[in-house]
Amino acid sequence: MIVSIIKSCKICCLLLITVLTSFESIAEFSIRSQKIGGTNFLYLHDVANYFGLNIRGQKKNYSVYSDQHNIKITLGSRKFSINSIVAYFANAPRLSKNVLLISEPDMTLFIDPILRPNGLPQHSINRIVIDPGHGGKDKGAIGDRYLEKNINLSISKYLAAMLEKKGYNVLLTRHNDSYISLKRRGNITREFNGDLFISVHCNAVTRSNVSGVESYIVTPKGLRSTGKTRIQSKNVSGNRFDKLNARFAFELHKRILSVTNSIDRGIKYNRFQVLREASCPAILVETGFLSNPGEEKALANSSYQKKIAISLANGVIAFHNALNNN
């Protein structure tokens, strides 16, 4: 909770005594803030001091950094990077009266879980649901030679086998070329009492030169989905895991990039149904573009599919380790 009794016109000259629920290791810390357009923005210098980070930059581009971390932001842009991984703010950082500001929800729900894993909620991991996107009459993206539904299933089977070898209890939402409704996928996860949900997909657009990997987590209440302007006004089931989702996506996204050497299209917010109705931390991964001839060829290759599966399995283990160390 942020304790604030200040009107925005006076905020720049008064220090707030701030108690942030996400910053559990310190009961009180001085972080100034001001409200703009209904959103609370924090003084970036105060946040940097909290985390022991430095700030450098000029005009529009800034780096908030230490020996372990580096966050690169551009004023007015929702796109940023954290520890070399691209992600998207719901609210762009801004400059107000010569003060650098970053939105409180972006700070508490995305950046804090990555910089400070010991602040993550406790969560046990044993049962993992792997969701091969599409299937049956739903072909998904269509490449020149291959269908998304088949590639999703192949990657998912490799991933399930790898996680089972690591001792996890794994369930696939489909084992063959069958149609499973989006609602049923959520019900399967609840019936299994899943602790994690990974939905595996491929991408496609009209331009054949577009390529890369992107990952999605559910948009938190009060924030905007990536590329959208409308604020989500309601909590959904998946929002119970907002902080865990951020760290989960970071670990998986980082590792899939490391093995594929693909273009980083970022960690993004969306309210896809399987994320919206999730009963556990959930991520949807777009592993590449079938509309790109080079990526289509790679995605259809079993060795490349195994690489993707290995990276996702390693991401699960890294996320599990982060929770065990908090």
N, C-alpha and C positions, 0 to 999 in steps of 0.2 A: 504494500500500500504506500502511496506517496502522500505525505502530509503536506498540504499546500494551502496557504490562506493568502494568496497573492493574486492580484489582478494583473493581466498580461502587460499592461502599460507600465507597471512598476517592477516587473520580474527581473529585468536586467540588472537592477541595483540591489537586490535583496537575496540573501543566501537561504536556500531551503534546507531544512533538516529532513533528509530523505530516508525512508525505510523501504527498500525494494524487496518484494517477496522473493524475487529470483536471486537476490544477493544474500543468501542465507548465512554465509560465513561471517558477515559483519552486521551487527544489529543496526548501527546508525552510521551513515556516511553523508557528507555534505555534497549534494549534487543539485545544482540549480536547474530550473526548468521553466518553460513557458508554454502556454497553450496556443496553438495556431490552427484555426479551422476545425476545432473540436478534438485535435490530436495533441497529446502532451509530447513536447520535444525536450530532450536533455542537453545540457551544455556538454559538447564533445570533450572539451578539455577536462571537465570534472570526471567524466566517464573514463577517460584515458588515465587519469590519476588513480582512479579506483583500481583499475587492472594493472597498474604499473607500466603503462605504455607511454610512448612519446608521440608527438605529432609533428610532421613536417609537410611542407607543400606551400602552394601559392595559387592565387586566382581561383581555379575551380577544382584542382586535383590535389588530394591529400592522402598521406599515408599515416596510419596509426599503428605503431610498431613496437616490438621489443626483440630480444634475441630469439624468442620462440614463436612470435606471432606477427602477422602483417595484414592489416586491413586497408585496402585501397578504395577510396571513395571519390566520386565526382559530384560536386554540388549540383543539385537539380536533376540528377540521374538516379533511377532506382537500381541500375545495374552496379554491382561492386564485386570485389573479390576478398575472400578471407583465407589466408594461408594458401594462396594461389588457386583457390577454387572459386569459380564464378557463382554468384547467387544474386537474388533480386530482393531489394527492400520493398515493403508495401508502401512506404513513404520516403520520398527522396530526401537526403540530407540537405540542409539549407544554411544560408548565412542571414542572420537577422541582427541589424545594428552592430555589425562587425563581430558577432558571436557565432561560432560554428555550432550547429544543432543537429542532433540525430534523434529520430523518434523513439520514444520509450518502448512501445510494443516491439519494434524491430530489434531493439537492444536486448530486451528481456526474453523474447521468445525465440530468437535466432542466434544472435552473437554470443550471449552469455552461455548457452548450453555448449557452445564449441570452445570458448576460451576457458570455461570453468566447469569441467565435468563433475566435480564434487558437489555442484549445486543441482545436479539432475535428480528428478524424483526416483525413488527406488522402483525397480521393475525387474522381475525374474524372467529369464528366457529359457524355455525348454521346447515349447510347441511352436513350430514355424509353419505358416501357410504360404505356399508358393502358388501364384495365380498366373497360369499361362493365358495371356489376353486373347479374347475372341475365341473362335472354334465353331465347328459345324457350319451352319448357314451364314454365320458372321465371319467373313474371310479376313477382316481387318485390312491393313494396307496391302496393295497389290503392286508388286514390282514387275519388271520385264519377264522374269521367269519364276519368281517365288512368291508365296503367300505368307503374310505375316503370321497367321494363326499357326502354321506349321513350324516356323522358326521359333516362335514363342514357346511352343511345347517342347521342342528339342532342348533349348537352353534351360528351361525349367526342370526338365528331367535330369540333366547333368547337375544342376544346382541342388536338387533334392538329394541325389545320391551323395554328393560331397558333404552336405550338411549332416546326413545320416551317419556317415563315417566319422564325423566329429562328435557324434553322440546326441544330436538333436532329434526330437520326434517331429517328423516332417509330414505334411499332407499337401497333395496337389489338388487344386479345385477341379481339374479335369486331367484324366490320364490318356485321353485319346481325342480324336477329332469330333468332339461333341459340343453342342451348344449349351452353355450355362449362362443363365441370365445374370445381370449385374447384382440384382437383389439376392439371388441364390448364392453367389460368391461370398457376400457378406454373411449370410446365414450359415454357410459352411464354416466360416472362420469362428463364428460365435459358438456353434455346436461343438467344435473341436477345442474350444477354449484357447485359441491361438494367442501366443505372446508377441508374435511379429507377423506382418503381412507384406509380401513382396509381389507386386504385379509386374510381369515382364511383357514388354511391348517393343514393336518397331515403329518407326515414323515414316511419313511420306508427305511430300508437298509437290506443287506443280513444277518447281524449278529443280532440274537435275543436279545442279552444282551445290545444293545445300547438303551439309553433312554434320555429324556430331552426335554427342550424347547429352541428354537432359533428364533430370529427375524431378519428380513432383511430390509435394506433400500438401496436405489440406490447408486451405487458407484459414487463418484464425479469425475469430469474431472481431469485427471492428477494423479489419484490414482489407486490402484490395488483392484480388488475384493478379498474378503477373500479366502485364499487358492490358489490364482492365482498370477502369476508373471507379466502378461502383463498389462501395464499401459493403462487406458482408455483415448484416445486422444481427444474425442469429448464430448461436452456438449449435454445432452439430456433434454427433457422437465422436468423430475423429478429433475434435478439438480438446478432448480430455488429455491428449498426448502431444500437445503442440511442442513442448520443449524436447521431449524424447524424439519426436519426428525430425526436428532440426538436426540433432546429433546423429540419428540413424541415417538420414539422407546424406549428411556430410561424409560419413565413413564409407558408405557404399559408393557414392558418386566419385569420391577421390580415388578409390581403388579401381573402378572400371576405367577411369581415364588413364591410370598408370599402365594398364595392360593393353589397352586398345590404341593409345596415342591419338585418340580422336579429338576433334575440336570440342572444347568445353562450352556447351550451350547453357549450362548453369542449373542450379537448384531453384525450382520455381514453385509458386503457390497456385493451386487450382482446387476447385471443389468437384472433382470427378466423383461419381457415385461411390466407387469402391473405396475412395479415401474419405469421403463425407460420412459414410456409414460404418467406418472401421471401428472395430471393438478392441483394437490394440494399436501400437505404433505401426504406421503403414507408409509405404513408398511405392510410387509407380515409376518404373525406369524405362525410358525410351532408348534402346540400345544402339540405334543407328537408323539411317534412312534407306528404305527400299527403293525410293525414287532416285537415289544416287547410284549409278552403276557400280562404282567401286565398293561402296558400302554394302550393296546388295550381294555382290559376289563374296565379300568377306563374311557377312552374316549367314550365308548359306553353307559356309565351310565348317565342318565339325570341329576342327582344331580351334578356330576362332570362337565358336560357340562355347567350347570348354574354357577358353581364356576368360570369357565374360562370366561364366558360371563360377570359376575360381575367384575372380575379383569380387563377385557378390558374396560368396561364402566368406572370404577374408574380411569383407566389410562387416558382416554379421558378427564375426569373432571380435573384431576391433570394437564394435559397439558394445558387445557383451563385456569385454574387458574394461571399457570406460565406466560401465555401470558398476562393475565389481570393485573398482578403485575409488568410487565416490564416497 
